[in-house]
Each structure stands twice: as structure tokens, then as C-alpha cells.
């Protein structure tokens, strides 16, 4: 039963990764080019914004890889281990890195006086969603640490 659930979750993570990669490769450059053509005054921001989005994709993919590792530990009946705690810690750090990068990007656009309300809204949504992931990963990490401590105390008692 657990194998089917983890397989579904692994499939979902792979699909998310493929969709995000295809958007980065095919959709974002076209969007940047079209935006630069429509707004020639802001064409100088085309590559900095594109590079910023590509840089945020790096911690995103690291977090996806760590999620796959975590699912692998769950499949191997090794969910309550230091390896799972490490995976959650990496996911939390990646989420914080994405938050920091987007805050820097939104601040940069604000100082350039080009922060359109729709861009600000997208930035806020991404920051909020990533904050939720970071908090959830931190809570799970602490719960797992506590469970490991209780497990080790029980192992020493018996």
C-alpha cells in the first residue's frame, strides 16, 4: 500500500520537475522577448530577470531531489532516520534560498521603478508558497528529531 502512494508522489514530483524545466526552457525566453518588444523602455531588464528566475530554479530542483530521497527512505522503511532529517533540512534551506532570491528580485525591480502590480502579486504568491513549504519542512524536521530521540531512548531502555 505504501509503495503505491510513494510511487504516485515520486511521479508527481517528476512531473512537476519536467513542467518547470519545460517552462524555463520554452516559455520564459519567449515571454521575456515579447515583454521586451512590447515595453522597449524596460528591455534592459530582460536578461537580469531571466537569469534571476533561472537561479531560483537551482534550489527548486535541489528541493525536488531531496523530496525524492525522502520518499526513497520512506519506501525502505527508513523514514525515522537522520537521513530523513537531513533531507528535510535541505528542503527547508532551499525554500529559504528561494524566498531570499525572490525578495532580492522584487526589491531590485522596486528600486528600478518597474515593479508592476501583476509582477508584485506573482512574487508575493511565490514568496508565500515557499514560506509555507519552509515552515512545513521545519515543523516536520523538528517532529522527526523528537521522534528519533524518543526512539533512541526506548532502544536504550530495552
N, C-alpha and C positions, 0 to 999 in steps of 0.2 A: 504493500500500500504506500509506504513512504517513498519507495523507488519511483512510482508513478508521479507523485507530487513533485519530487525533486527534478525529475526529468522534464516535467512541464515548466517548472521555474527556470531550469537551465535553458530550455528552448525559448522562453520569454526573454531571458537576458541576452541570448544570442540575437534574437530578432531586434531587440532594442538597439544593440550594438550595430547591426547591419543597417538599420534605418538611419541611425545617427551618422554613420560613416557615409552612406549614400547622400544624405542631406549635405554633409560637409564637402563632399566631392562635386556633386552635381548642382545642387540648389543654391548654396551660399555664394559661389562665384558669380552665377548668373544674377542673383539678387543684388549683389554688390555692384556689378556692372550696370544693371538697369537703374539702380538708385543713383549712381554717379552720372549717368546720362540725363536722368530727369532733373537732378539737382547739381549742375556743374559747379556751383559755389562750394559744395561740400565734397567734391570729387577727391580732394587730397586726403580725406578720411577713409577712402575705400580700403586701402591695404592695412592701415593700422587696426581698423575694426575687424577685418577679416583675420588678421594674424592673432588678434586678441581672442576671437572665438575659437580659432584652431588651438591656441594654447590652453583654453579651458577644456578642450576635448581630451587632452592628455590625462588629467586627473579623473575625468569621467570614465575613460577606458580602464584606468588602473582600478577604479572602484568596481567596475563591472567584472574585471578579472578576480578581484578579491571576493566578490559575491559568488562567482563560480567556484572558487576554492572553498568557501564556506559551505556551499551545497555539497561539494565533494566530501567534506568532513562529516556532514550530516548523513550522507549515504553510507559512509564507512563506520557508522555508529560511533563517531568520534566527535560529536557535537560539543560535549563538555570537555574541552581541552584548551591548552594555552594557544594552540594553533588557531582555534576559532576566535579567541580573544584578540589575537594579533590581526586576523582578517577584519574584525570589526573596528579595530583601532585604525587600520589603514583606510577603511571606508570613511570613517569619521574625519581623518586628516585630509582625504581627497575632497570631501564635501566642504570642509573649511577652506581649502585652497580655492575651490570654485567660487565660494562666497567672496573671498578676498579679491580674486581676479575680476569678478563682476562689479564689485563696489569700486575698484580702481577704474574700470572701464566706464561705468556710469558717471563717476566723478570727472574723469577726463572729458567726456562728452559735455558734461555740465559746464566745465570751465571753458570749453570751446564754443559755448552758446549754441550747440546743435542738438541738445537733448530734447527730441520731440516727445510728446506725451505718450505715443504708442511705444517708442523705444524704452522710455522710462517704465512703462507698465510691464513690458516684457522682462526688463531687468529685474523689476520688483518681484515678478512671479517666479523667475528663476532663483533669485536670492531666497525667497520664502520657501520654495520647494526644497532647495538644497539645505536650508536651515532645518527643515523638518527631518530630512534624512540624517543630518549630523546629530540632531538631538536623539532621534530614534536609535542610531548606532551607538551613541554614548550610553544611553539607558540600557540597551542590550548588553553592551560590554560590561557595565557595572554589575548587572544581574548575573551574567555568566561568571564574572570574577567571584562574586559571593557564592554562587553555586559550587564553583571549584573549591573554594575554601571549606565549605561545609562538607563536600565530598572527601577532601583530604583529611579533615578531622574525623570523619566517620571511618575512613580507611585505617587511621592510626588507632582508633578506639577498638576496632575488631581485631 
